């Protein structure tokens, strides 16, 4: 059993031409940018700004966003090269299959299942919280059997039917075709970008220069009264103070990194893009630049409106405007958060279904799930199964302690994609590359080191849970995937001429 056998780029592209496995190419560069913005601009901009500024970095949280964006930018360059060279569904899973071998591809596919499915479930729970709060503002009280109160979440089994319903509705939209999904996403993204710009412009009128002093609070400064986060692995080893000072900026960067999760999902749509060689780099890099700019602007505005030690951690933007008497804008921000979470959830579900589809087409998962609907041009079976599983998880299982697994799963994928760029440059220098990462191998190596540093800033318990999930994945691979893989059959076929 050769677990390190690779699937050539030519084989991957050939698979996309099979009638029963052929996705419909409908997306443009603009669609991809909107997808990227749709999934990146979400809870991070409405929530994480307050926690990172109030407990870790102060106004220097803007620098933390730049650092996190820079690390993501290094990874984005690697994704852009591989997505334009291997324009096939599956993102990091497909890239790893072509460079690092089947076992590593399985590991990263299993990792992406963790990232996307758990991420979508977590966002669904957050969406339900905003929805219930807005309903209460308008005098609509949802029955207790439909939604756990925030006080009871995380205690045993919950019954969050609101979260399950929104997941199933978005699953239905995704089943109708990639173009329908793109149109719905474009409308909601336009709404939330309008609200984000409103926050920036309106907030400028309430900024006070005194709130920026000190811009980098010294170590030991008193922040908000929010409970401290679990110590990172680096802190467990005795490195770094974690809160405020220069070290606090980097600790905050590891936290706000969650706000950038999603640009890599653009790569999962490569097989549904009309001109992936040209448009994938534009979509990945364009969405990341736009979102980093918005994050920095919002963080500067909110820390300029309210001193960092008085920020409300759970809803910093809305509370900042309420503190200056702008209650109407605060309500609009809540609607913006709801819209933001809607698109994040939809694109996470879409990305998960494409990973599931790609692994099934390679028969590492049952081939039943890789059949594409001739009417809608989407992998409906994979999409429905994904939606149902995410809906069940979001409605029944407390997720607060598992959310950081999404971070470590994404960072791990970034490391393997950077390594894949170096390997594919050496093993297949002949491949046409419409986009090339500059400074290979040094820039991908820098991407690996920066990404790994952020991973070390996550709690040790997160690492333990991650390794447990990976161990379960290895058992599934050796019991099913390795025995049913399609690759041995492909290796026996005559080479295409």
Phi, psi and omega in degrees: 000112181265095184281352180253018175293143181252154176256119186294159177300321180297320178294319179298315180292323179298323179299329182289347183265357178287132186305317184284348182240018188266117176278157184272128180273109185226348191268145176252177177300320179296318177302318181293319178298317180295321175301313181299313178297322181299321183270333182280315181280100181211230184297334182303313185286335183264343185235307190296333179304316182292316181293315182294319180286318187284336185240350188224320191230345185066208179301338179291003174302334176299322177293323178300320178295322178296317179297313179298320178294324178295315178298317177295325179297320176299315178294323181297323177299318179293317177299319183297318179295312183290323180293328178277338179272324180238075186283067185230147178301148177123342176053231186300331177298310181295318180298318180293325179297325182278345187238316188253350177106169188295318182298315179294322177299318178298315181301315182288326175296316177297322177296318180292327175300317177299312183299308189281315182293313179293323177298316179296320179296317180297316179295323179298320178295317177297320178300316181297324179297312178298320182297315180294319179298317178294322177298319179296324179299329180263015175079018180254113181259119179282145180295152184296333182285349182264344187199130172289144173288155179305331181289334183262349179294141179089359178248094180073210182279132176256174180219070185268081181290333178300315179296319181295320183293316181294325177297316182291324177296315179292327175299319178297320178298315181297324180296335184285354177127152183294328180290321176297316178299319180296320180292315178299316179299319182298319181295312183291323177297319178300321180295311185286330175294323176299318181290320178297317178295325176299317179301315183294311184292311181293323182294331180303331181286345182248005181287136176237128184301328182298333181290344179273001183251122356279144181292319173245095182301138180293156178304139181093358178297151177272122177263208177289172180272015179295147178298141181291148178287162177299143181298143179284169178299321178298320179292323176300328180273357177091017179252129172083146179269342171089311186246128177061176190068188180296320179300325180296328178297317181286325176297319177294325178299321178294326179287310184286351174306327178304329181292340182265352183301129177135331183298331179292339180291336176305324181295337180290343181265013183302322183287347180251016180257137185295317180228076187296327181300324180268319193272333181298312177301320179296318181293315183292307184287322181297314181294324181292318179296315181299313185289322178298318178300316181293319180299314180297316181297314181295318181296322178293322181291312186292323177284342174278335179280321184227135178300143190303328183280000177242008180292140172279120189289319187286328180216070189296318183292310181298316181292327179297318179287326177294327181293339178253012175085009180265068185293326181297316178296324179298319178293320178298322178298321178298320175295323178296321177296320179297316178296319180299316181292330180297311181290325177301312182298316183297318184283329173297318177296318179297314180297319179298317181295327179287324175296313178302315180298314182295318179292325178290322179297329176275000178066020170283340168236162182308132183294348178307327187272358183260005179284132181261136178293123179294337182279314186258346180068028180233154176281081189298320182298313178296322181293315181295315179299316178302311182298318181294315180298314180297320179298318180295315181297315182295329185272339188242332191250125175299134188242358189302321184277349184259353186299327182292344175297331177298317179299309185292328177294318179294315181298321178297320177297321179300318181298314183291326178294319178297318177297321180299323178299315181296315183293316182292329175297324182278320185276329181228064179293345183280345184295138175291130181235110180285340175225133182235130175295128178286154172068031176288135009266001191290320180293314174300324177296318176299320178299316178300313184294316180295319180295316181295325177298318178295323178299322180292342178275001176269154183299150179300324180296329177296320178297318180298314180296323180296315180294326177296316179297318179295322179296319176298319179298320179296322177298315179297320181298311184287334178277330183233300189303311183296331182278337184247002183308140180280343188298319178302325177293320181294326181291337180275344180288147177295145180299142179290142180249000000 
